[in-house]
Amino acid sequence: MTRRPRALTVVVLLGIVVGMAGLVVASVPLYRMFCAATGYGGTPRIASVASAATPTGSLITVRFNADTDRDMPWEFHPAQTEMRVALGEPVLAVFKVHNPTSRTITGAATFNVTPDKVGSYVSKLQCFCFSRQTLGPDERADLPVSFVIDPALARDPDTREVTTITLSYTFFRAMGDNTPIRPKEGSP
């Protein structure tokens, strides 16, 4: 083999490696965009108040779930465990979070909708998820979630039997927050 074919092979292989690395880096944001646009995997769509559908009067129960990762010492819970919601009507729910430690901690929440098949019918108007939240020692915060459930849910043969939806949020320590966690003074 001469130098030219070897150099060409090296360039092609390096191009493949760089391309694959680029796909790895872009995969998470691209996947989030795909899920937000399609509702895939129970991911609610992102909408504006103007795009919310006209309320129909049909009601559905929405339950709220809040969890924290094992490395996240925050206390996190919904202010309400469930609501009866009119399809097409914008709704506001609130989650409460507390940092019981003596350190400032930054977290970020992910969300999901169950059953998965209704994710495309749930549109977030405002949400704390995927935004970094920073709480100082013993700080508390109310985190609002505004959403609307598309009335088409009741007309879709695959989802019209659904009477309860669960919106679930999980808080994780934000990437790059390596604050050592110690309990507050006087805590066990």
C-alpha positions in Angstrom: 0.0 0.0 0.0 1.3 3.4 -0.9 1.2 6.5 1.3 -1.8 8.1 -0.5 -4.2 5.2 0.1 -3.1 4.9 3.8 -3.5 8.7 4.3 -7.0 8.5 2.7 -7.9 5.5 5.0 -6.7 7.4 8.1 -8.7 10.6 7.1 -11.9 8.5 6.4 -11.6 6.7 9.8 -10.9 9.9 11.7 -13.9 11.5 9.9 -16.1 8.5 11.1 -14.8 8.8 14.6 -15.4 12.6 14.7 -18.9 12.1 13.2 -19.8 9.5 15.8 -18.6 11.7 18.6 -20.7 14.6 17.3 -23.8 12.3 17.2 -23.1 11.3 20.8 -22.9 14.9 21.9 -26.0 15.9 20.0 -28.1 12.9 20.9 -29.5 14.1 24.2 -30.7 17.5 23.0 -32.0 16.0 19.8 -33.9 13.3 21.7 -35.4 15.9 24.1 -36.5 18.0 21.1 -38.0 14.9 19.4 -39.9 13.9 22.6 -41.2 17.4 23.2 -42.4 17.7 19.7 -44.1 14.3 19.5 -45.0 13.3 23.0 -42.9 10.1 22.6 -42.2 8.2 25.8 -44.8 10.1 27.8 -43.0 13.4 27.3 -45.5 16.4 27.3 -45.4 18.8 24.4 -44.3 22.4 24.9 -47.1 24.8 24.0 -48.1 28.4 24.4 -51.4 29.6 26.0 -52.5 30.8 22.6 -52.3 27.3 21.2 -54.3 25.7 24.1 -57.5 24.1 22.9 -61.0 25.2 23.9 -62.2 23.6 27.1 -64.8 20.8 26.5 -66.2 20.3 30.0 -65.0 16.7 30.0 -62.9 16.0 33.1 -59.9 13.8 33.8 -58.0 13.1 37.0 -54.4 14.3 37.0 -52.2 12.8 39.7 -48.8 14.4 40.7 -45.7 12.5 41.7 -42.4 13.9 43.0 -39.2 12.0 43.6 -35.5 12.8 44.2 -32.4 11.0 43.1 -30.6 9.2 45.9 -27.8 11.8 45.6 -30.2 14.7 45.9 -30.9 15.6 49.6 -33.8 17.9 48.8 -37.3 17.4 50.1 -39.7 17.5 47.1 -43.4 17.0 46.9 -46.5 18.2 45.1 -48.7 20.8 46.9 -51.7 18.8 45.6 -51.7 15.0 45.1 -54.4 15.1 42.3 -56.8 17.4 40.5 -59.9 17.0 38.4 -59.0 18.9 35.2 -61.2 20.0 32.3 -59.8 18.9 28.9 -58.6 22.0 27.0 -58.4 24.2 30.1 -55.0 25.6 31.2 -54.2 24.4 34.8 -51.6 25.5 37.3 -50.1 23.0 39.8 -47.4 23.7 42.4 -44.6 21.6 43.7 -42.7 22.4 46.9 -39.0 21.9 47.4 -36.8 22.4 50.4 -33.0 22.2 50.8 -32.5 20.9 54.4 -28.7 21.0 54.2 -26.2 23.7 55.2 -24.9 24.0 51.7 -26.2 25.7 48.5 -27.2 23.0 46.0 -28.3 23.3 42.4 -30.7 20.7 40.9 -32.6 20.0 37.8 -35.8 18.0 37.3 -36.9 15.6 34.6 -40.6 14.8 34.0 -42.7 12.1 32.5 -46.4 11.4 31.9 -48.1 8.0 32.4 -49.6 6.3 30.7 -47.0 6.8 27.9 -49.6 6.9 25.2 -51.1 10.2 26.5 -47.8 12.1 26.5 -48.6 13.8 23.1 -51.9 15.2 24.6 -50.3 16.9 27.6 -48.8 20.3 26.7 -46.6 22.2 29.1 -47.2 26.0 29.1 -44.7 26.6 31.9 -42.5 24.2 33.8 -39.5 24.2 36.2 -38.2 21.0 34.6 -34.8 21.0 32.8 -34.1 24.5 34.3 -31.4 24.7 37.0 -32.9 25.5 40.4 -30.5 26.7 43.1 -31.5 26.6 46.7 -29.4 28.0 49.6 -29.2 26.4 53.0 -32.6 25.6 54.5 -34.3 27.5 51.5 -37.7 26.6 50.3 -39.4 27.3 47.0 -42.7 26.8 45.2 -42.3 25.6 41.7 -45.2 26.1 39.3 -46.2 23.8 36.4 -48.8 25.1 34.0 -50.2 22.6 31.5 -53.2 21.8 29.3 -54.6 18.4 28.2 -55.8 18.3 24.6 -59.5 17.5 24.3 -58.5 15.2 21.4 -57.5 12.7 24.1 -61.2 11.8 24.6 -61.8 11.3 20.8 -58.7 9.1 20.2 -59.8 5.4 20.2 -56.4 4.5 21.7 -56.7 6.9 24.6 -60.4 7.6 25.2 -60.6 5.0 28.0 -57.9 6.9 30.0 -59.4 8.5 33.1 -56.3 9.2 35.1 -52.9 10.7 34.1 -49.9 11.0 36.3 -47.4 13.8 35.9 -44.1 12.7 37.5 -41.1 14.8 38.3 -37.7 13.7 39.6 -35.0 16.1 40.9 -31.3 15.3 40.4 -28.2 17.3 41.3 -27.4 19.5 38.4 -24.5 18.5 36.2 -21.4 20.3 37.6 -22.8 20.7 41.1 -20.2 18.8 43.2 -21.0 20.4 46.5 -20.3 18.0 49.3 -23.5 17.3 51.1 -23.5 17.3 54.9 -26.6 17.3 57.1 -27.6 20.6 58.8 -26.0 21.3 62.1 -27.9 19.4 64.8 -29.3 16.9 62.3 -28.7 13.1 62.9 
